[in-house]
Amino acid sequence: MSGASVAGRPVVVTGAGNGIGAALALEAARRGAGTVVVADIDADAADRVAAEVRAAGPSAVAACCDVTDSDALERLADELIGAHGIPALVCANAGVAAAGNPLLEGSMADARWVMEVNFFGVLATMAAFGRRIAAASQPGWLLVTGSEHSLGLPHAGAGAYTASKHAVLGLCETLRAELPAHMGVSVLCPGLTSSRLWASGTQRPDAFGGPREPHDIAKAIIERGMPAHTVAERAFDGVAEGQFVIPTHYNARAYADARASEVGAAFEALSTIDTSSWDVSEAAASVLADLDAQADAALSRPDDPTDT
Ligand SMILES: NC(=O)c1ccc[n+]([C@@H]2O[C@H](COP(=O)([O-])OP(=O)(O)OC[C@H]3O[C@@H](n4cnc5c(N)ncnc54)[C@H](O)[C@@H]3O)[C@@H](O)[C@H]2O)c1
């Protein structure tokens, strides 16, 4: 599939009450989407952005939805698709920042919360909407908000966040191979973007350690980021072009290149050893071929005369 157009069709954005998600919802409106679904755990923020989307033209639905609640996502997908049809684009964007402690000193509960929202929340969003799009005949695209942290940014204090963003890149790489031909998936990998990500700890549930105070330094840094609407424009261009990884900040290339050259050098050290007979794809193909051959042989074998 070459890419997706949202013209006249529904678009769903999670974490759309602020920052990049709000900008994605408004960009969908600008590109002629039908109904834009503004989903966020913060109902007031979702209402506010839905009103901005309506002012820009299309109809908008504000949905209060916690992406860590997979049942709620399933209900939302049923309701929205029932009322507005199969979405052209689902943006699994909701995400939170980690507490900022060095990994070995950090709280396990905080790391679990980051994974719960940034990884399981993305998986549940893709499953709820993706399964329904896969079963339909209309094209649909999944856009996951990863980060430059998906590509190899070693940033002290962001260990669990970085792990969660690597995890969604891995999810999407697999999904790309599994999706039917009428679907596609992209991973948006923004660098520093102006948003309220610095305040996300104030929403941390009691089960994961409760609300935590925002850091002034994190606020000051994030406020120096790229405007969210620039990130959203790049995201929609990338989806229209059918790009898998959609970077937004050229400076992040240095991190990706450093990772790639380190991995390349490590493999270079192995280049004199032939390991090709242990290639996992070839092993899987050969096991499946053996199983097929055994099944064919069983089918063509004459009935055993001793059978009663
Ligand atoms: N700001 C950056 O520099 C930056 C860079 C790269 C990637 N990102 C990613 O962009 C995405 C959006 O973050 P942002 O920077 O716009 O932050 P933001 O805090 O401004 O917006 C995130 C929104 O997600 C909502 N949210 C949080 N937990 C939720 C949940 N469980 N269910 C539903 N909604 C929830 C929040 O209420 C908020 O409205 C995140 O995945 C983040 O990791 C941000």
The ligand as an SDF file (V2000), in Angstrom:
LIG
                    3D

 44 48  0  0  0  0  0  0  0  0999 V2000
    7.2120   16.2420   23.4750 N   0  0  0  0  0  0  0  0  0  0  0  0
    8.2550   15.5990   22.9830 C   0  0  0  0  0  0  0  0  0  0  0  0
    9.4080   16.1020   22.9640 O   0  0  0  0  0  0  0  0  0  0  0  0
    8.0700   14.2360   22.3780 C   0  0  0  0  0  0  0  0  0  0  0  0
    9.0670   13.7430   21.5370 C   0  0  0  0  0  0  0  0  0  0  0  0
    8.9240   12.4920   20.9690 C   0  0  0  0  0  0  0  0  0  0  0  0
    7.7700   11.7600   21.2200 C   0  0  0  0  0  0  0  0  0  0  0  0
    6.8100   12.2640   22.0440 N   0  0  0  0  0  0  0  0  0  0  0  0
    5.6150   11.4270   22.2500 C   0  0  0  0  0  0  0  0  0  0  0  0
    4.4890   12.1280   21.7530 O   0  0  0  0  0  0  0  0  0  0  0  0
    3.3050   11.5970   22.3530 C   0  0  0  0  0  0  0  0  0  0  0  0
    2.4500   12.7510   22.8200 C   0  0  0  0  0  0  0  0  0  0  0  0
    3.1310   13.4190   23.8750 O   0  0  0  0  0  0  0  0  0  0  0  0
    3.2060   15.0020   23.9800 P   0  0  0  0  0  0  0  0  0  0  0  0
    4.6160   15.3820   23.9700 O   0  0  0  0  0  0  0  0  0  0  0  0
    2.2590   15.6430   23.0450 O   0  0  0  0  0  0  0  0  0  0  0  0
    2.7180   15.1690   25.5220 O   0  0  0  0  0  0  0  0  0  0  0  0
    1.4410   15.8490   26.1660 P   0  0  0  0  0  0  0  0  0  0  0  0
    1.5480   15.5180   27.6060 O   0  0  0  0  0  0  0  0  0  0  0  0
    1.3380   17.2760   25.7680 O   0  0  0  0  0  0  0  0  0  0  0  0
    0.2150   15.0570   25.5230 O   0  0  0  0  0  0  0  0  0  0  0  0
   -0.0500   13.7260   25.8710 C   0  0  0  0  0  0  0  0  0  0  0  0
   -1.5480   13.5450   26.0360 C   0  0  0  0  0  0  0  0  0  0  0  0
   -1.7760   12.1660   26.3420 O   0  0  0  0  0  0  0  0  0  0  0  0
   -2.7730   12.0950   27.3410 C   0  0  0  0  0  0  0  0  0  0  0  0
   -2.6320   10.8270   28.0640 N   0  0  0  0  0  0  0  0  0  0  0  0
   -1.7020   10.4850   28.9990 C   0  0  0  0  0  0  0  0  0  0  0  0
   -1.9440    9.2530   29.4710 N   0  0  0  0  0  0  0  0  0  0  0  0
   -3.0380    8.8010   28.8120 C   0  0  0  0  0  0  0  0  0  0  0  0
   -3.7750    7.5990   28.8660 C   0  0  0  0  0  0  0  0  0  0  0  0
   -3.4450    6.6140   29.7120 N   0  0  0  0  0  0  0  0  0  0  0  0
   -4.8440    7.4550   28.0470 N   0  0  0  0  0  0  0  0  0  0  0  0
   -5.2040    8.4470   27.1890 C   0  0  0  0  0  0  0  0  0  0  0  0
   -4.5570    9.6300   27.1210 N   0  0  0  0  0  0  0  0  0  0  0  0
   -3.4870    9.7970   27.9120 C   0  0  0  0  0  0  0  0  0  0  0  0
   -2.5270   13.2980   28.2250 C   0  0  0  0  0  0  0  0  0  0  0  0
   -3.6830   13.6510   28.9690 O   0  0  0  0  0  0  0  0  0  0  0  0
   -2.1170   14.3490   27.1940 C   0  0  0  0  0  0  0  0  0  0  0  0
   -3.2360   15.0850   26.7540 O   0  0  0  0  0  0  0  0  0  0  0  0
    3.7910   10.6820   23.4720 C   0  0  0  0  0  0  0  0  0  0  0  0
    3.7180    9.3350   23.0340 O   0  0  0  0  0  0  0  0  0  0  0  0
    5.2350   11.1030   23.6620 C   0  0  0  0  0  0  0  0  0  0  0  0
    6.0110   10.0620   24.2020 O   0  0  0  0  0  0  0  0  0  0  0  0
    6.9220   13.4780   22.6160 C   0  0  0  0  0  0  0  0  0  0  0  0
  1  2  1  0
  2  3  2  0
  2  4  1  0
  4  5  1  0
  4 44  2  0
  5  6  2  0
  6  7  1  0
  7  8  2  0
  8  9  1  0
  8 44  1  0
  9 10  1  0
  9 42  1  0
 10 11  1  0
 11 12  1  0
 11 40  1  0
 12 13  1  0
 13 14  1  0
 14 15  2  0
 14 16  1  0
 14 17  1  0
 17 18  1  0
 18 19  2  0
 18 20  1  0
 18 21  1  0
 21 22  1  0
 22 23  1  0
 23 24  1  0
 23 38  1  0
 24 25  1  0
 25 26  1  0
 25 36  1  0
 26 27  1  0
 26 35  1  0
 27 28  2  0
 28 29  1  0
 29 30  1  0
 29 35  2  0
 30 31  1  0
 30 32  2  0
 32 33  1  0
 33 34  2  0
 34 35  1  0
 36 37  1  0
 36 38  1  0
 38 39  1  0
 40 41  1  0
 40 42  1  0
 42 43  1  0
M  CHG  2   8   1  16  -1
M  END
$$$$
